[in-house]
Amino acid sequence: MVLVTTKKGKSGAPRVTFTSQWGFAKRGKKLDVLNAQQYHELAKDYAAAQGRCAAR
């Protein structure tokens, strides 16, 4: 991105100011998550272990 601003001129030699930043980031750990079928099976097993009616 370049930002150019102008102001009322001043006497003397022209002056240029430049500022730059850069960096990098390390991606966090990837979490292992369940898909819909795996979650359904887990919920069914949990309900059965708790003595509740399990979803079909």
Backbone as CSV, one residue per row, in Angstrom:
resi,resn,N_x,N_y,N_z,CA_x,CA_y,CA_z,C_x,C_y,C_z
1,MET,0.849,-1.153,0.000,0.000,0.000,0.000,0.900,1.223,0.000
2,VAL,0.567,2.201,-0.790,1.309,3.448,-0.858,0.354,4.567,-0.488
3,LEU,0.751,5.380,0.462,-0.064,6.504,0.901,0.690,7.779,0.574
4,VAL,0.080,8.612,-0.241,0.698,9.881,-0.632,-0.165,11.000,-0.079
5,THR,0.458,11.880,0.684,-0.271,13.027,1.219,0.445,14.297,0.788
6,THR,-0.307,15.333,0.608,0.286,16.620,0.233,-0.135,17.664,1.250
7,LYS,0.755,18.571,1.495,0.482,19.670,2.405,0.915,20.957,1.718
8,LYS,0.662,22.037,2.352,1.093,23.323,1.815,2.612,23.303,1.686
9,GLY,3.103,23.747,0.543,4.538,23.714,0.279,5.350,24.561,1.249
10,LYS,6.564,24.145,1.490,7.496,24.882,2.342,8.709,25.224,1.502
11,SER,9.371,26.272,1.882,10.576,26.638,1.145,11.709,25.702,1.536
12,GLY,12.669,25.543,0.638,13.810,24.677,0.890,13.775,23.467,-0.036
13,ALA,14.733,22.586,0.162,14.845,21.388,-0.681,13.696,20.422,-0.382
14,PRO,13.249,19.719,-1.405,12.196,18.730,-1.179,12.686,17.630,-0.228
15,ARG,11.783,17.083,0.555,12.144,16.033,1.503,11.192,14.852,1.312
16,VAL,11.750,13.665,1.260,10.963,12.452,1.102,11.157,11.598,2.349
17,THR,10.058,11.109,2.897,10.118,10.225,4.051,9.508,8.891,3.660
18,PHE,10.179,7.809,4.010,9.726,6.477,3.649,9.777,5.591,4.885
19,THR,8.689,4.862,5.141,8.641,3.920,6.254,8.160,2.586,5.709
20,SER,8.814,1.519,6.117,8.449,0.187,5.633,8.461,-0.788,6.797
21,GLN,7.546,-1.758,6.745,7.514,-2.821,7.741,7.250,-4.142,7.028
22,TRP,7.804,-5.201,7.558,7.529,-6.518,7.029,7.678,-7.522,8.155
23,GLY,7.174,-8.688,7.945,7.289,-9.724,8.963,6.708,-11.025,8.463
24,PHE,6.767,-12.014,9.310,6.179,-13.294,8.975,5.611,-13.893,10.252
25,ALA,4.682,-14.776,10.081,4.055,-15.420,11.225,4.078,-16.932,11.034
26,LYS,4.232,-17.614,12.111,4.222,-19.069,12.071,2.789,-19.544,12.269
27,ARG,2.365,-20.438,11.414,1.016,-20.980,11.520,0.926,-21.802,12.798
28,GLY,-0.171,-21.665,13.494,-0.374,-22.427,14.723,-0.558,-23.906,14.436
29,LYS,-0.612,-24.676,15.492,-0.804,-26.111,15.329,-2.159,-26.401,14.693
30,LYS,-2.178,-27.371,13.813,-3.426,-27.789,13.193,-4.118,-28.753,14.154
31,LEU,-5.363,-28.447,14.470,-6.111,-29.288,15.378,-6.806,-30.404,14.620
32,ASP,-6.780,-31.593,15.193,-7.528,-32.706,14.618,-8.968,-32.585,15.096
33,VAL,-9.892,-32.481,14.178,-11.301,-32.339,14.516,-12.095,-33.461,13.878
34,LEU,-13.277,-33.676,14.405,-14.144,-34.734,13.889,-14.980,-34.225,12.727
35,ASN,-15.262,-35.111,11.782,-16.222,-34.756,10.745,-17.625,-35.054,11.292
36,ALA,-18.660,-34.795,10.524,-20.031,-34.947,10.996,-20.349,-36.380,11.400
37,GLN,-19.899,-37.327,10.619,-20.187,-38.735,10.921,-19.481,-39.163,12.210
38,GLN,-18.229,-38.773,12.371,-17.483,-39.120,13.579,-18.110,-38.477,14.813
39,TYR,-18.562,-37.232,14.686,-19.193,-36.544,15.808,-20.499,-37.241,16.193
40,HIS,-21.275,-37.640,15.201,-22.537,-38.337,15.457,-22.281,-39.635,16.224
41,GLU,-21.292,-40.394,15.794,-20.950,-41.640,16.482,-20.498,-41.363,17.914
42,LEU,-19.711,-40.342,18.119,-19.246,-39.987,19.459,-20.416,-39.586,20.352
43,ALA,-21.333,-38.782,19.819,-22.491,-38.350,20.593,-23.379,-39.546,20.936
44,LYS,-23.527,-40.465,19.997,-24.323,-41.662,20.228,-23.703,-42.526,21.326
45,ASP,-22.392,-42.723,21.248,-21.691,-43.516,22.265,-21.761,-42.846,23.634
46,TYR,-21.619,-41.537,23.664,-21.684,-40.802,24.931,-23.078,-40.919,25.547
47,ALA,-24.113,-40.773,24.735,-25.482,-40.882,25.229,-25.746,-42.278,25.768
48,ALA,-25.257,-43.291,25.084,-25.441,-44.665,25.541,-24.714,-44.892,26.869
49,ALA,-23.526,-44.333,26.998,-22.755,-44.476,28.238,-23.429,-43.757,29.400
50,GLN,-24.173,-42.709,29.115,-24.875,-41.958,30.147,-26.247,-42.549,30.440
51,GLY,-26.640,-43.588,29.711,-27.924,-44.215,29.911,-29.087,-43.469,29.284
52,ARG,-28.797,-42.581,28.348,-29.844,-41.826,27.661,-30.192,-42.526,26.357
53,CYS,-31.306,-42.112,25.795,-31.708,-42.626,24.494,-30.753,-42.065,23.438
54,ALA,-30.127,-42.927,22.685,-29.147,-42.487,21.674,-29.867,-42.084,20.384
55,ALA,-29.322,-41.060,19.728,-29.857,-40.627,18.429,-29.524,-41.669,17.381
56,ARG,-30.380,-41.780,16.390,-30.137,-42.766,15.327,-29.337,-42.207,14.226
